[in-house]
Amino acid sequence: QLGAYSAPDRDPRHHTITVVFMARARGEPQARDDAKEVGVFMAHNLPFPLAFDHAQILADYFALNKRA
């Protein structure tokens, strides 16, 4: 588990809690009925701006990966 994110103001619509897990996957990602598009990005080519606190979540992930 990378972490849990639950600041009351992270989503202006309502209080949400996100628990982030890390995993390895194989194959090609595919957008389904819950996503218009899907992509795989490295830290240097993220599509900014990101919604809510997702930039912080990814920064935490990349910081952890640098230490591993």
N, C-alpha and C positions, 0 to 999 in steps of 0.2 A: 504494500500500500504506500503510495506517495504521500497522501495526506487527506485531511478533511477540511473543507472550506465552508464557513457558515456565517460570515459577517451579515448582520441583518440588512445592510444596504447594498449587498453585492448584486442583487437583481431588483430594479425599481418596481417591479410588479408585485413581488411578495418575498417573504423570507424563504430562501432555498438553502439546502445543504447539498454539497457535492462531495462525494468520496471518490478519490482518484486512485486507480490501480494501474500498475505497469504490467505489460505482458509482451511476449514476442508472438508474431503472427507470420504466416506464410500466405502466398497467393496475392491476388490483386484485389484491393478494396473496391467495393461496388456501392454506389448510392442506391438506396431502396426508397420506400415510400416515406421515410422519415427525413430524407436529405435530398436536396436538389443536386448537389455535387459532393464529391469526396476527393481528398488529396492527401498526399504524404509530403511533409515539409521538414526541412532542416532548420536549425535556429536562425541561419542567415537569410532565409527566404520566406519567413512567415507572412501571411497575408494580413497586414495591419490595416485598419484597427480591428482588434478582436473584441468580441462581446464581453460585457461584464468584467469579471476578474480573471478571464482566461489567460491573459498575458502573464499574470503573476503565477498562475498554475504552471504554465509552460516554463517560465523562468526557474521555478523551483525544480522542475524535472531536469532541465538542462544543467543546472548547478549540481544536482545529485549525480548526473551522468558523468560530469567532469571529474568527480571524486572517485568514481568506480573504476 
